[in-house]
């Protein structure tokens, strides 16, 4: 028995030592990489500073040249009157959960479970299950409120679905499919007609504000109004906003080879989407450098996609958001099914971050 205990103790000491070595090695690699990056950044800083204004001017010219056909943002003259409980689809567009929906088929897009259903008014909906239902409903209302296109999303606490598949769906997101637009492709954060424009900077600010950690090209859609063919304007927007309103990453993002690990990787995956406490605890603005705002984002792709935001562009978006009332912000979170305590926490964090933008 004693020899068995000694063997167990030796095994534990060995595992502890191995773990310590691994952590020390990881720290050394991280610090070495940080020093290397800092040195490279110092060498590039002067050249980058000299080129920045010219690059902005060139990109703005290109954006303006294409702007007649390509639309990213429209002036929201009625911000103060926008109904953030019902969002872009309005009250009249909301699904009627008092009647059953008919199962049509399963949707294969994305990583979350989704099905297509029809209602008693002949409309089709994409129903999304899982933890993205609440935050996506809220996020669409925030971006729509300040002038960007958004899907017509609604959070539904309970929906009865009949047909080939029968189910009692709870806490799901309904997205209107026949919303008057048709898909025309995707766009990337680094290659688009709006590079250098205030409107693109504003959209990046919103993604940072909402803590969107899944900023990838697949989620950036281009749509056209149906029935207008090639002559219709091309509308650029972010279509999937489910990976929001939580934290943007975990401790893994500080380790080598895990810079871009999804925020769901870790011991608390529930903090990555629609978690009020995690959202409130995470920093917003990291610093201001050379006239640009650097946002706190743990994931590598987020830091890369949301860079090049000028102080003026961030302040512009902050002033637009500042026109929203406490009730409007609260309505947006209530629309996502959050309770009163969660709404207070979210609205308080949002209001403080909006003030940070305005004070830049």
N, C-alpha and C positions, 0 to 999 in steps of 0.2 A: 504493500500500500504506500509505504514511504517512497520507494523508488518511482512509483507511478506519479505521486505528487511532485517529486523533483523533476520528472520528465515534463510534466504539464507546466511547471514553473519555468523551465528552460525554454519551452516552446513559446510561452507568453513573452519572455524577455527577448527572444529572437524576433518575434513579430513586431514588438515595440521598437526594437532597434532598426529593423528594416523600414518601418513607417517613418521613423525620425530621419533616416538617411534620404528617403524619398522626398520628404518635405524640405529638407535642407537643399537637396539638388534642385528641386523645383524653384525654390526661392532664389538660388544662385542664377538659374537660367533666366528667371523673370527679371532679376536686377541687372544681369548682363545685357539682356535684350533692351531693357529700359535705358541703360546708359548708351547703348549703341544707337537706339532711336533718337535719344536726346542729342547726341553728337551730330547725327545726320540732319536732324531738324535745324540745328544751329547753323550748319553749313548752307542749308537751303533757305533759311529765313530771309536773308537779304534779297536774294533773287526773286523769291516769291512775293515779297512786299512790293518790289518794283513793278512786277507784272500784273498785280491784282486789279488795279483800276482799268488797265487796258483790256484785260480779259472780260471784266464785267461789262464794259462798253460794247465789246464785240458780241458778247452773248445777248445783251439786251437788244442790239440791232437785229440779230437773227430772230429773236423772239417776236419783236414787233413786226417783222416782215411776214411772219406766218400767222400772226394773231387773228387775221380776218377769218380764217377757217378753223383754227385750233383754239379751243376755249378751255381754260383752267378755272377761272373765277369770274363771277358776275357781281356787280355792286349790290349788296343786300340793303337797300334803302330802308327796309322795314324791320331791321334787327330787333328793335324794342318790342315789336308786335308779333314776332314769330312764335308759334305755338310749339314748344319743345316737348310737350307730352306726346303729341301725335306725329311730329316731324314732317319730312317732305311729302309724305303721302296724305297728310291731313286726317281729320277724323273720319271723313267720308270714305277714305281708302282703307281703313282698318278692317282686318278680317273679323267675321262674325262667329265667335266661338260658341254661340248658343246653338248653332246648327252643326251637324257632322260634316266633315270634309271627306272627299273621296280619294283614296290612294290611287296614284297614277303609275309611278315607278320610283326606283331608287336612283339617287344622284351619286355619281362616282367622283365628282370633283372635290378637291380638298382633302383634309385629314379627318374632319369631323363627320359623324353620321348625318346624312341628309336624305330626305325623300321629297318627291314632288306630289302635291295634292291639288285638287280642284275644290272650289266652293260652290254654293248654291246660286251664285251670280255669274257663273261661267269664268271666274278668274282662276289663274294658276299661281301657286305659291311654292317656294322652296322652304321646307321646314328643316331647321338645323337643331340638332340635339347637343347637349353637353354644356361645358362651362363658358363657351363663347356667346351663348344666347343673350345674356344680360349686358355684358360690356359692349357688344357690337351694336345693340339697339341704342344704347346711350351715345356711343361715339358718332354714329351717323347723324344724330341730332346736333351735336356740337359743331361738326364740320359744315353741315348744311346751314346752320344759323348764321355763319359768317361768310357765306357766299360760294361755297364749293358744292359740287354735285355729290349726291349720296343716294344709296339704294333706299327703297321704301321698306324699312324694317319695322317690325312690331314684336314685342315680347308678349307671349301668350302663356298664361299659367296652366291652362288645361285645354286640350283639343281632342275631340273624339274623331277618330279616323276609321272609316269603313271601306269595304271593297275587298280586293284581293288580299290585302293586309289589314288586319283590324288591330287597333291599339288605342290606348288612352295616353296620349302624349302630354307630358307635364314640363313646365318651365322651358319652352322652346322659342326659337326665333322664327317668325314668318317673314319671308322676303317676297315681295311682289315680283312675279316674272314678267307679266305683260304690262310693263310700266311705260310703254310708249317709246322705248329705246332699243336699239339692236347693237350687239357687240361689233367692234371694228378693229380689235387688236389690243396689244399691250404697250406700255411705255416704261422706260427705266428712269431712275432718279438721276442718272448721269448723262443720259442722252434723250433730250426732249426739246420741243420748240421754245420752252420757257426758261431755259438755263439763264441764271443771272437776274431773273425778274423778281420783283417784289412779291408777286403772286405765288411763285414756287417757294420762295423763302417762307411765306406765310403758311403754306401747306406743311413744310418741314417743321415749323414751330408747333403746329397742331399735332403732328405725329409725336414730337418730343413731349408735348403737354399731356397727351393721352397715354404716354408710355407704350407706344406701339413697338413691339420688339420683332415683329415679323415683316419688316419693310423689304419686300422682294418684288421683282418685276411681275411675277404671276399674279400678285394682288393689285397691280396697277392696270386699270382697264381704260380703253377708249370706246366710247359709244357714239352712235348717231341717232337723231330722231327718226323713227320709223316712217317710211313713205317718202322720204326726201332724197334717197339715193346718195350718190357721191357729192351732190351739191350741198347737203346738209352739213352743219358745223360738226367738227369732231370734238367731243367733250372728254377731257382727261380727268380721271379721279381715282381715288383709292377705294376699291370695292370690298375688300375683306378687312374689317376692323375688329375682329374678334379677339386678337391677341393684344388687348389693351387693358388699361385701368388696373394694372397690377405692378409687379416689378419686372425690369427688363432683363434680368439675368440672375445668376447665382455665383457662389464662390468659385465654381468651376471655370468661369470666364477669366479668372486671373491666372489659371494654370496653362502651361505650354500645351499646344494642340487643342485647347478648348476655348480659344478666344471667341469663337462664333457659335458656341454651344447654345441651343435653344433655351429659353428661360424655363422651360418645363423640366429640364434636366437638373436633378438635385433631390434633396430630401423633402422639399415642400413644394411640389408642382402646383398646388392649389393657389400659390401666391402669384402666379404668372398672369392670370386672367381674372379680371373682375374682383380683386381682393382689396377692399377699402383700406385696411391697415397697411398692407404692403405698398400700396400706391402712395399713401400719405407719408410713409417713412422714407421713400426714395428721394434723393436730391433731384432738382430740376435743372438749374443753370450751374454748370461747373465753373466757368470763368468767361471773361471777355478777353480776346487776344487779337491784336492788330485790327481792331474795328469789327471783329466777327464774334458771334456768340457760340460758345462751345457748350453743348448740352450734355448732361450726365446720361450716359447710356452704357450699360454693361456689355452688350453684345457688339462684336466688331462690325457687323454689317450695318447696325444702327448708327454707330459713330461715323461710318463712311458715307452712308446715304444722307444723313442729316447735317452734314457740314456745309460750309460756305453760306452761312446765314449772317447777314449784316446786322449791326445794331439797329439801324433804321428799319429794316424789314421786320425784325422781331418786335420792335416797339409799335410798328404799324399794326401787326396782328394783335398785340396786347391791347391796343386802343379799341379795336373792333370787338374783341371779347369782353372788354370792359363795359360795353354798352348793354350786355346781357344782365338782367336783374337777378336777384337771389331766387325769385320764384321760377324764372325760366330755367336756371341751372338746376334747381331742385326738381322741376318737372321732368327734365331730361333723365335724371337718375331714377325718379319714380317710374318713368316709362319702362325702365329696365328691370323693374320688380324689386328694387332695393327697399329695405325698411327705413323707417324714419331716422334711426341712429346712423345707419350706413350713409344715408343721404346727407346728413349734417357733416359727417367726416369727409365725404367726397367734395361737397360744395366748399367747405372751409379750405381744403387743400387746393382746389381749383382757383378759388378767389385769391389766395395768397400768391400763387404762381402767375396769375394774370397781373397782379400788382408788380411782381418782379420784372415782367416784360415792360410794363409801363414806366418803370423807374430807370430803365436802361439809358 
